[in-house]
Amino acid sequence: MSQVTGLEFPCEWPVKAFGPGTEAFELDVVSIVRRHAGDLRENAVTTRPSRNGKYTVVTVTIRARSRAQLEALYTELRAHPDVVMTL
Protein backbone atom coordinates (compact mmCIF):
# COMPACT_ATOMS: atom_id res chain seq x y z
CA MET A 1 0.00 0.00 0.00
CA SER A 2 3.00 2.31 0.18
CA GLN A 3 2.51 3.17 -3.50
CA VAL A 4 -0.96 4.63 -2.82
CA THR A 5 -0.52 8.39 -2.95
CA GLY A 6 -2.83 11.24 -3.74
CA LEU A 7 -6.00 9.35 -2.89
CA GLU A 8 -8.95 11.27 -1.53
CA PHE A 9 -11.07 9.35 0.93
CA PRO A 10 -13.71 8.09 0.88
CA CYS A 11 -13.30 6.48 -2.53
CA GLU A 12 -14.28 3.35 -4.46
CA TRP A 13 -11.44 0.82 -4.28
CA PRO A 14 -11.22 -2.60 -5.98
CA VAL A 15 -9.54 -5.14 -3.69
CA LYS A 16 -8.19 -8.11 -5.65
CA ALA A 17 -7.00 -11.43 -4.26
CA PHE A 18 -5.57 -14.28 -6.34
CA GLY A 19 -5.81 -17.85 -5.06
CA PRO A 20 -7.30 -21.31 -5.62
CA GLY A 21 -10.40 -21.59 -7.77
CA THR A 22 -12.69 -22.75 -4.97
CA GLU A 23 -15.88 -21.39 -3.49
CA ALA A 24 -14.24 -21.52 -0.06
CA PHE A 25 -11.52 -19.13 -1.22
CA GLU A 26 -14.08 -16.64 -2.49
CA LEU A 27 -16.01 -16.85 0.78
CA ASP A 28 -12.83 -16.36 2.82
CA VAL A 29 -11.83 -13.26 0.82
CA VAL A 30 -15.31 -11.73 1.14
CA SER A 31 -15.34 -12.47 4.87
CA ILE A 32 -11.99 -10.72 5.37
CA VAL A 33 -13.09 -7.71 3.33
CA ARG A 34 -16.34 -7.44 5.32
CA ARG A 35 -14.38 -7.28 8.58
CA HIS A 36 -12.66 -4.15 7.30
CA ALA A 37 -15.28 -2.56 5.07
CA GLY A 38 -18.62 -3.56 6.58
CA ASP A 39 -21.59 -4.01 4.31
CA LEU A 40 -20.88 -4.49 0.64
CA ARG A 41 -22.94 -3.07 -2.15
CA GLU A 42 -24.90 -5.28 -4.50
CA ASN A 43 -22.61 -6.60 -7.25
CA ALA A 44 -19.50 -5.66 -5.21
CA VAL A 45 -17.97 -9.12 -5.67
CA THR A 46 -16.78 -10.52 -8.99
CA THR A 47 -14.63 -13.54 -9.78
CA ARG A 48 -12.55 -14.44 -12.79
CA PRO A 49 -11.20 -17.98 -13.09
CA SER A 50 -7.87 -18.79 -14.70
CA ARG A 51 -7.88 -20.52 -18.06
CA ASN A 52 -7.71 -23.99 -16.50
CA GLY A 53 -9.89 -23.12 -13.50
CA LYS A 54 -7.21 -23.96 -10.96
CA TYR A 55 -6.97 -20.34 -9.77
CA THR A 56 -9.30 -17.39 -9.50
CA VAL A 57 -9.17 -13.66 -8.93
CA VAL A 58 -11.74 -12.37 -6.47
CA THR A 59 -12.42 -8.64 -6.78
CA VAL A 60 -14.39 -6.86 -4.09
CA THR A 61 -15.10 -3.17 -4.64
CA ILE A 62 -15.40 -1.28 -1.37
CA ARG A 63 -15.96 2.25 -0.19
CA ALA A 64 -12.53 2.91 1.32
CA ARG A 65 -12.52 5.35 4.23
CA SER A 66 -8.79 5.69 4.90
CA ARG A 67 -5.29 4.52 4.04
CA ALA A 68 -5.13 2.77 7.45
CA GLN A 69 -8.26 0.80 6.58
CA LEU A 70 -6.75 -0.37 3.29
CA GLU A 71 -3.42 -1.27 4.90
CA ALA A 72 -5.15 -3.37 7.59
CA LEU A 73 -7.30 -5.10 4.97
CA TYR A 74 -4.35 -5.98 2.72
CA THR A 75 -2.30 -7.13 5.72
CA GLU A 76 -5.00 -9.61 6.70
CA LEU A 77 -5.52 -10.80 3.12
CA ARG A 78 -1.79 -11.42 2.64
CA ALA A 79 -1.67 -13.42 5.87
CA HIS A 80 -4.32 -15.86 4.58
CA PRO A 81 -2.56 -19.11 3.59
CA ASP A 82 -4.43 -19.45 0.26
CA VAL A 83 -3.84 -15.90 -0.99
CA VAL A 84 -1.10 -16.05 -3.61
CA MET A 85 -1.13 -12.35 -4.49
CA THR A 86 -3.13 -9.17 -3.85
CA LEU A 87 -3.62 -6.12 -6.02
GROMACS elastic network, one bead per residue, 0.5 to 0.9 nm:
[ bonds ]
;  ai    aj funct       b0    kb
    1     4     6  0.55025   500
    1     5     6  0.89069   500
    1    67     6  0.80487   500
    1    70     6  0.75148   500
    1    71     6  0.61064   500
    1    74     6  0.78762   500
    2     5     6  0.76854   500
    2    71     6  0.87339   500
    4     7     6  0.69114   500
    4    67     6  0.81155   500
    7    10     6  0.86709   500
    7    11     6  0.78543   500
    7    67     6  0.84835   500
    8    11     6  0.65532   500
    8    66     6  0.85141   500
    9    12     6  0.86737   500
    9    63     6  0.86934   500
    9    64     6  0.66157   500
    9    65     6  0.53830   500
    9    66     6  0.58573   500
    9    67     6  0.81519   500
   10    63     6  0.63513   500
   10    64     6  0.53304   500
   10    66     6  0.67839   500
   11    62     6  0.81227   500
   11    63     6  0.55127   500
   11    64     6  0.53067   500
   11    65     6  0.68977   500
   11    66     6  0.87253   500
   12    61     6  0.65777   500
   12    62     6  0.56827   500
   12    64     6  0.60505   500
   13    60     6  0.82285   500
   13    61     6  0.54248   500
   13    62     6  0.53415   500
   13    63     6  0.62568   500
   13    64     6  0.60743   500
   13    70     6  0.89827   500
   14    44     6  0.88591   500
   14    59     6  0.62113   500
   14    60     6  0.56316   500
   14    62     6  0.63542   500
   14    63     6  0.89123   500
   14    87     6  0.83776   500
   15    33     6  0.82768   500
   15    58     6  0.80594   500
   15    59     6  0.54940   500
   15    60     6  0.51685   500
   15    61     6  0.59789   500
   15    62     6  0.73873   500
   15    70     6  0.88947   500
   15    73     6  0.89374   500
   15    74     6  0.82854   500
   15    86     6  0.75748   500
   15    87     6  0.64343   500
   16    57     6  0.65181   500
   16    58     6  0.56052   500
   16    60     6  0.65172   500
   16    61     6  0.85552   500
   16    85     6  0.83116   500
   16    86     6  0.54778   500
   16    87     6  0.50024   500
   17    26     6  0.89644   500
   17    29     6  0.72466   500
   17    56     6  0.82704   500
   17    57     6  0.56193   500
   17    58     6  0.53203   500
   17    59     6  0.65952   500
   17    60     6  0.86935   500
   17    77     6  0.75459   500
   17    78     6  0.86424   500
   17    83     6  0.63761   500
   17    84     6  0.75278   500
   17    85     6  0.59422   500
   17    87     6  0.65366   500
   18    21     6  0.88816   500
   18    55     6  0.71043   500
   18    56     6  0.57986   500
   18    58     6  0.64639   500
   18    59     6  0.88792   500
   18    82     6  0.84672   500
   18    83     6  0.58508   500
   18    84     6  0.55323   500
   18    85     6  0.51776   500
   18    86     6  0.61825   500
   18    87     6  0.83952   500
   19    22     6  0.84427   500
   19    25     6  0.70006   500
   19    26     6  0.87415   500
   19    54     6  0.86054   500
   19    55     6  0.54487   500
   19    56     6  0.56676   500
   19    57     6  0.66225   500
   19    58     6  0.81981   500
   19    82     6  0.57286   500
   19    84     6  0.52503   500
   19    85     6  0.72426   500
   20    23     6  0.88469   500
   20    24     6  0.89005   500
   20    25     6  0.64787   500
   20    26     6  0.88109   500
   20    53     6  0.84891   500
   20    54     6  0.59612   500
   20    56     6  0.58703   500
   20    57     6  0.85472   500
   20    82     6  0.68037   500
   20    83     6  0.79134   500
   20    84     6  0.83735   500
   21    24     6  0.86112   500
   21    25     6  0.70824   500
   21    26     6  0.81151   500
   21    49     6  0.64872   500
   21    50     6  0.78975   500
   21    53     6  0.59527   500
   21    54     6  0.51013   500
   21    57     6  0.81112   500
   22    25     6  0.53354   500
   22    26     6  0.67364   500
   22    27     6  0.88773   500
   22    53     6  0.89851   500
   22    54     6  0.82129   500
   22    55     6  0.78471   500
   22    56     6  0.77936   500
   23    26     6  0.51794   500
   23    27     6  0.62321   500
   23    28     6  0.86348   500
   24    27     6  0.50653   500
   24    28     6  0.60831   500
   24    29     6  0.86498   500
   25    28     6  0.50744   500
   25    29     6  0.62233   500
   25    30     6  0.86423   500
   25    56     6  0.87509   500
   25    58     6  0.85628   500
   25    82     6  0.72555   500
   25    83     6  0.83391   500
   26    29     6  0.52372   500
   26    30     6  0.62281   500
   26    31     6  0.85568   500
   26    47     6  0.79372   500
   26    56     6  0.85165   500
   26    57     6  0.86280   500
   26    58     6  0.62814   500
   27    30     6  0.51843   500
   27    31     6  0.60351   500
   27    32     6  0.86565   500
   28    31     6  0.50647   500
   28    32     6  0.62453   500
   28    33     6  0.86613   500
   28    80     6  0.87016   500
   29    32     6  0.52182   500
   29    33     6  0.62162   500
   29    34     6  0.86250   500
   29    58     6  0.73461   500
   29    59     6  0.89173   500
   29    60     6  0.84674   500
   29    77     6  0.71551   500
   29    80     6  0.87976   500
   29    83     6  0.86143   500
   30    33     6  0.50811   500
   30    34     6  0.60788   500
   30    35     6  0.87230   500
   30    45     6  0.77619   500
   30    58     6  0.84233   500
   30    59     6  0.89773   500
   30    60     6  0.72028   500
   31    34     6  0.51456   500
   31    35     6  0.64510   500
   32    35     6  0.52760   500
   32    36     6  0.68813   500
   32    37     6  0.87998   500
   32    73     6  0.73349   500
   32    76     6  0.71974   500
   32    77     6  0.68513   500
   33    36     6  0.53571   500
   33    37     6  0.58603   500
   33    38     6  0.76455   500
   33    40     6  0.88486   500
   33    60     6  0.75839   500
   33    62     6  0.82916   500
   33    73     6  0.65669   500
   33    74     6  0.89340   500
   33    76     6  0.89645   500
   33    77     6  0.81778   500
   34    39     6  0.63586   500
   34    40     6  0.71582   500
   35    38     6  0.59869   500
   35    39     6  0.89970   500
   35    73     6  0.82482   500
   36    69     6  0.66582   500
   36    70     6  0.80855   500
   36    72     6  0.75551   500
   36    73     6  0.59288   500
   37    40     6  0.73940   500
   37    62     6  0.65619   500
   37    63     6  0.71633   500
   37    64     6  0.71778   500
   37    65     6  0.84222   500
   37    69     6  0.79298   500
   37    70     6  0.89873   500
   37    73     6  0.83772   500
   38    62     6  0.88781   500
   39    62     6  0.88388   500
   40    43     6  0.83414   500
   40    44     6  0.61232   500
   40    45     6  0.83512   500
   40    60     6  0.83695   500
   40    61     6  0.79409   500
   40    62     6  0.66613   500
   40    63     6  0.83850   500
   41    44     6  0.52855   500
   41    45     6  0.85890   500
   41    61     6  0.82317   500
   41    62     6  0.77929   500
   41    63     6  0.89906   500
   42    45     6  0.80082   500
   43    46     6  0.72355   500
   43    60     6  0.88005   500
   43    61     6  0.86537   500
   44    59     6  0.78468   500
   44    60     6  0.53661   500
   44    61     6  0.50903   500
   44    62     6  0.71252   500
   45    58     6  0.70701   500
   45    59     6  0.56874   500
   45    61     6  0.66923   500
   46    57     6  0.82295   500
   46    58     6  0.59228   500
   46    59     6  0.52320   500
   46    60     6  0.65607   500
   46    61     6  0.87000   500
   47    56     6  0.65796   500
   47    57     6  0.55214   500
   47    59     6  0.61486   500
   47    60     6  0.87772   500
   48    55     6  0.86754   500
   48    56     6  0.54902   500
   48    57     6  0.51907   500
   48    58     6  0.67004   500
   48    59     6  0.83484   500
   49    52     6  0.77452   500
   49    53     6  0.53208   500
   49    54     6  0.75021   500
   49    55     6  0.58807   500
   49    57     6  0.63283   500
   49    58     6  0.86937   500
   50    54     6  0.64126   500
   50    55     6  0.52511   500
   50    56     6  0.55728   500
   50    57     6  0.78315   500
   51    54     6  0.79154   500
   51    55     6  0.83414   500
   52    55     6  0.76941   500
   53    56     6  0.70066   500
   61    64     6  0.88941   500
   64    67     6  0.78996   500
   64    69     6  0.71005   500
   64    70     6  0.69316   500
   65    68     6  0.84666   500
   65    69     6  0.66675   500
   65    70     6  0.81819   500
   66    69     6  0.52057   500
   66    70     6  0.65956   500
   66    71     6  0.87901   500
   67    70     6  0.51541   500
   67    71     6  0.61393   500
   67    72     6  0.86426   500
   68    71     6  0.50725   500
   68    72     6  0.61393   500
   68    73     6  0.85304   500
   69    72     6  0.52896   500
   69    73     6  0.61861   500
   69    74     6  0.87223   500
   70    73     6  0.50473   500
   70    74     6  0.61257   500
   70    75     6  0.84543   500
   71    74     6  0.52693   500
   71    75     6  0.60269   500
   71    76     6  0.86772   500
   72    75     6  0.50826   500
   72    76     6  0.63073   500
   72    77     6  0.86818   500
   73    76     6  0.53489   500
   73    77     6  0.62531   500
   73    78     6  0.87022   500
   74    78     6  0.60145   500
   74    79     6  0.85132   500
   74    86     6  0.74092   500
   74    87     6  0.87708   500
   75    78     6  0.53023   500
   75    79     6  0.63201   500
   76    79     6  0.51258   500
   76    80     6  0.66395   500
   77    80     6  0.54048   500
   77    81     6  0.88342   500
   77    83     6  0.67642   500
   77    85     6  0.89164   500
   77    86     6  0.75445   500
   78    81     6  0.77914   500
   78    82     6  0.87845   500
   78    83     6  0.61238   500
   78    84     6  0.78128   500
   78    85     6  0.72167   500
   78    86     6  0.69938   500
   79    82     6  0.86862   500
   79    83     6  0.76153   500
   80    83     6  0.55903   500
   80    84     6  0.88024   500
   81    84     6  0.79637   500
   83    86     6  0.73444   500
